[in-house]
Amino acid sequence: MDRKEELSSPMVKQLFHAILSLKTKQECIEFFEDLCTMNELKSFSQRLEVARMVRDGDTYMDIQVETGASSSSIKRIKRLIESEDSGYELVIHRIEESESLKVTR
């Protein structure tokens, strides 16, 4: 089964639907606390931070020191950030947009 088929499987669709049903940060915390181990959450968080730093133009060395990510992980994330339909880019943009709204209020 290829990646696109796996992403459209009923169980994966159910997971995406569950995530989209969350309405608050507290609901996210409760759900992901139940769903993931702390190591999984740390890995997700690390990847998102690496993506943000790559996008901001930080060097591989700075990213490694700041996040502890390996150069192969940074390279993979950089390739994904630079792809046309980057989920990382979408999420980082939305986070920045929402943070700028908070500052101006």
N, C-alpha and C positions, 0 to 999 in steps of 0.2 A: 504494500500500500504506500503510495507516495504522500508527501507532506500535505498537499491540498486535500486529498481524500481523508487523511487523518484529521485535519482541521474541520472537516465537515461531518465527522462521525456524530451520531446522536449523543454520545456521552460528552464530547467536547462542546457541542452546541449547547447542551444543558449547562455546562460550566460557564460558558460565555453569557448565557441567559441569567444565571444566578448572579454573576458579577454585575451585569447591567441592572439588576433589580436593587442593588445597594444604593441607599439614598444619602447616607451621611458617612463621615470619617469613622465615627464610632461603629457603625454597621460594618464597614470595611475591616476595621481592627478585629471585631468579633469573628467575622467570617474567615479572614485569612489566618487568624490565630488558631482556629479549628482546622482549617484546610492544610496549612503548611507547617513544616518544622521551622525553628528559628534559623537554621542554616539555609533553608530554602528562601526564607524572607530576606536574609542578609544577601544571598546571591542575587535575587531580583533587584534589591536596592542598589547593590554594587553595579550591576549592569546598567541601570538607569543613570546612575551618577557618571559612569564611564561614558555613556552616550552624550550626556550633557557636556562633559568636559571635552570630548572629541568635537562636538558641534561648536564649542566655544574656542576651538583652536589650541587647546593645551597640548603640550608635548607628551609623547608616550611615557617618558621618564616621570614627568609631573603626575600623570594619571596613575602610573604604577605606584608611586610613593603615596599619593593621596588615598587611593582606593585599595591597593593590594592586588589589583587585577594583573593577570599575566599578559605578556605582550601578544600572545595568540588571541586571547579574549578581546583585547583592545582592537586588534586588527579586524577580527570578525565583526565587532560592533561598528567599527568605522565603515566597513563595507556596507553594512546594513543601513547606517545613517545616510550614506551617500546614494543609496538606491532610491528609485523614483517614488516608491510607495512605502516609505519608512514609517513604521508604527512608532518608533522612538521619536522621530521628528515631529509627528503629529502630537504625541503626548507632551513632549517638552514644550512645544509651542503653546499648547493649551494651559500648561502649568504656568508658564511665563505670563500669558494673557490674564489668567485669573489672579496672579500675584500683582500685576500692574493695576488691576481693577481695585484690589484691596488698598493699595498705596494711595490711589487718587480719591478714595471715598472720604 
